[in-house]
């Protein structure tokens, strides 16, 4: 009903002389096609992080001059990773999976407000940025949690418990 009224208003304003019996179904079909296309595009499977080499290659796509250190922690669910960076100095590489895309950040001390140890082997990194306030890193083991903590300490960020 509302689409029929909208079609009538549009046809009068624009000067289209299509009968509502034709214009109404065209609008409905157009909206349905758009909804199905957006739904199909949004239903892509996530590109999870599987190993440190893959993670480094993703990061190098955005920061090609980066040189990596030896430490790398990938979350248990494969949706985030923290890596040691040797160049630029005093920085860490952060990669996050959002749907089928990856978000990368080269973080220095000024980019991180703090880090909080959560329950188990979880680590929350609080960022000093508007678009990405915090990142949850489920380290998967105590060793990985200590490695992430050590990387944060090397750039001057202390872990709050």
N, C-alpha and C positions, 0 to 999 in steps of 0.2 A: 504494500500500500504506500509506504513512504517513498520507495523507489519510483513508483508510478507518478507520484506528485512531483518528485524531484525531476523526473524526465520531462514532465509537462512544463515545469518552470524553465528548465534548460532549453527546451525546444522553442519556447516563446522568446526567451532572451537572445538566443543565438540566431534564431530565424530558421531553424531546421523545420522542415515540413514533413517529417516522418510521422506516420501514425504511431500512437502509443503502443499499439499491438506489436509493432516491430521494434521500436526504440527500447521499450521496457525489457524484453528478453535479451537484447544486445547488451544492455547495461548489466543485467544479472549475470549473464554468461561471462562478460569481461571481468567482473568482480570475482567470480568463482575461479577463473583462470589465474588471476593474480594471487588469490589466497592459496590455491594449490601450489603455485610456483614458489611462493615464499615458504610455505610449509615444507615442501620437498627440499629446498635449499638449506633450511635450518635444521633438517633432520640428518645432517651428515655426521658420521661417526668421528669422535675426537681422535686427533693424532697424538697419541701418548708418547712420552719420552721413554725410550727403551734402554739406552746405554749412553755412556759419556761421549763417545765419538759422534753419535747422532746429535746430541745436545750441543756439542762444540760447533758442528757444522751449521746448525740452526742459528746459533749466536753469531757466527762469522758472517752470515748473510746480512745482518744488520750492522755489525761492528767488525769490518774486515781487517782492521789493523791490530786486533786483539791477539795477545799471546797468553796462553793458559799456563797455570801452575799444575800441580799434580793432583790436587784435591777436587773431588766431584761428589755431590750428594744428590741423588734422584729420589723423589718421594715414593713411598710405597705404591701409590696409585698411578704413578707416572704422569701426573699433571703439573708438577713443578720440579725445578732443579736449581741448585746453587753450586757455582763453580769458582774456584780460585783463579784469579787473573794476575799474571805477572807484569803485563803491560797493557794498559796504563797501570802504574803502581798504586797500591792501596785501594784497589777496587775489587768488586765481586761481580760475577755474571749471574743474572737471575733470568730464568726462562719459565714461562707459565703457559699452559695449554688452555685456550678458551675455544671450545668447539673444535673446529678443524684448523684453527689458526694458532700461532704461537706469539706471545708477547715477550719481548726481550728488554732487559734493563741492565745497564752497566752502572752499578751502584758504588758510590763512595760513602765515606762517613757522613757527609752532609745530607745524603739521600735517605739515610736510615735513622728513624727517630728512636728505635730500640728493638729489642727482641725479647720475647717472653716464652718461657718454657711452659707448654701446656701439659695435659695429662699424657702419660705414657711417653712416647718418643716424638711428640708433636712440638713444633716450634712455630711461633708466630713472629714474623718479621714485620714491624710497623714502619711504613714508608712515609716519607715527607713529600707526598705528591697528591694532587687532587683526584686524578683518575684511577689510582690504585693505592688504596689506603693501607692494606695489609696483605700478606701472603702466608698461607698455612702450608707448612712443610712437614708431612708425616715421614720422619726419617727412617722408620722401619726397624731400627736397632739402636741400642745405646751407643755403639761405636760411630754410627753415622751422625747421631745427635752431637757427640763430642767433636766430630770432624767439622760439622756446621758451626758449632760454637767456636772452635779454634779459628775457622776462617773469619767469622765476625770479629773476634778479638784482634786479629792481625790488622784490621782496618780501624780499630778503636771502638767497636760497639760491644758493650757488655750485655750479657744475658741476664735478664731479671727472672727470678724464680717465683 
